[in-house]
Amino acid sequence: MAKHVFSALCSKSIIDRETNQLSLINVPEGIEISPISESEYKDNTIPISGGGQYVMELVCLWRRSDFSVSEKGHARLVVKSPSGEKVSEVDIPINLETSAQSRNIIKFPAFSFKGPGTYIYVLQQQKGTEKKPRWITVAEIPFGITFSQKQPSD
């Protein structure tokens, strides 16, 4: 079974074409937004992109459990609100057939906003069979959203 090496939220990831090395740009612990009322955010989402570019990415690195044996796997990302409610879920294929390690980069154009507080990005890996899957949590990444305390100037 594939092994989870690391996962990180960032504003951008860059993979060098010559060396295949990964750089993570701006690894945030949270964001501060202007105060808004529940009626002000449309469909409970707030855009976190500007000019069509993604502002948040989740980067995951996986490796083979035995470097000489190719394998495939499956993971999912579940985002939980400060109250523990699931606000989104993304399926993540893990393909280690042609390489001993693999990266997944999930891009987020908007954030499912359920109010200020700490959101948890829960990365789970599937164990067991397709008919009887078991999900094991391999990483939990907290991400805080707070309201700005700045008052508008006159």
N, C-alpha and C positions, 0 to 999 in steps of 0.2 A: 504494500500500500504506500502511496506517495507520502512523503514527509513534508510538513509545512516548515519552512525556514524562517520567514518573516512576512509581516504585512504592515504597511504604513499608509496613512493618509497624507497627501501632499497636494500642492496646487498645480504641480507639473512634474512629469518624469521625462528624462532624456536618456536615450540609449545611444551611445557612441557607435557610429557605423563601422569604424575601424576595429575597435577593441571589444564591442558588445558590452561595455561596462555601463552600469545604470547610475544615474544621478537623480536624486530626489530634491526638488526645489520647493522651498517654503513648506515645512512640515508643521501644520498648525495644531494647536491643542484646542482651538475653538475660534469663534468669531464674535464680534460685537456688531449689532445692527441697531438702526434707529427704532425707537419704540413704535409698535403698531398694534392696533386692536385686532381682535379675532375677525371682525367683519372686513378688515382691510386686506387680508391676504387671500388671493383668489385660489380656490380649490385646495387650500391648505398647503400651497407650495410657495417658496420664495426663490426667485431665480438667483443663482450664484455664478452666472456667466455674464460676460460682457463682450459684445461684438461677435457672438457666435462661438467664442472659445470657452472650453471647459475650465472651471476654476478649481475643481476638486477631482482628485483621482485616488483610487485605492490600488496600491501596488502589492501583489502577493508573489512570493517566490516559493516554488516547490522543487523537491528533488526526489529522485528514485530512492526507494528503500534499499535496493541492491543495485549498484551502478551498472552491473552487467545485464540486468533484466529490464526490458522495456515494459511500460505499464501505462494505464489510463486510470483516471479517477474522476470524482465529481465532488464539488464543493458548492456552498451557497453562502451568500452574504445576507444577513437579516439586520435591518436597521430598526432599533427600538427607541421610542420616544422617552422623555424623562419619566413618564408614568408607567413605562414598560410595554406599551402598546406597539405591536409590529406596524411600522409605517411603510416599509418596502422590503422586497426580497429579490435577489438577483442570483440566477444559476451561473455557476462557473465550471466549465470543463477543465480538467487537468490532463494535459497530453504530454506524456513522457515516453512516447514511442521512439522518437528519433533523436532525442537529447536527454542527457542525464538530469537536466534541470529545466524548468520552464517558469516564465513569468506570466501573470495575468494582470492587466491594467484595466480597471473599470472606471469609466469617466462619468461624472455626475453634472448634468447641465442645470439641475434644480434640486432643491432640498425639500423634503416633505416636512413642513413646519407644523408642529403641534404645540408651540409655545416655548418660552425660554427654559433652559436647563441643560442637563447632560444627556446627549444621545449616545447610544452604544452601538457600534458596528460590530456585529457578532459574526465571525467567520467559522463556518461549520464544515466538516468533512464527512462525506458519506462512508459508512462502514456497513458491512453486511451485504445482502443481495439487493438487486433492483426491486424484487417483489417484497422484501422485508428490510427496507433501509433503516439504519440507525444513524443519527446525526451526532457527531462528537464535536464539541466546541474546541477549536485550535487557537483562536485569538479573539480578544475583546478589546476594541479600540474606543476610548471615550472621546467625545467631541462636544464641547460646550458652546451653547448659543446664549448670549446675554444681551440685554437691552442697554444701549448707550445711556449714560446719565447726563450727557451734555444737554444744556438748554440752548434753544435757538437764540442767537444774538439779535438785538434790535437794529 
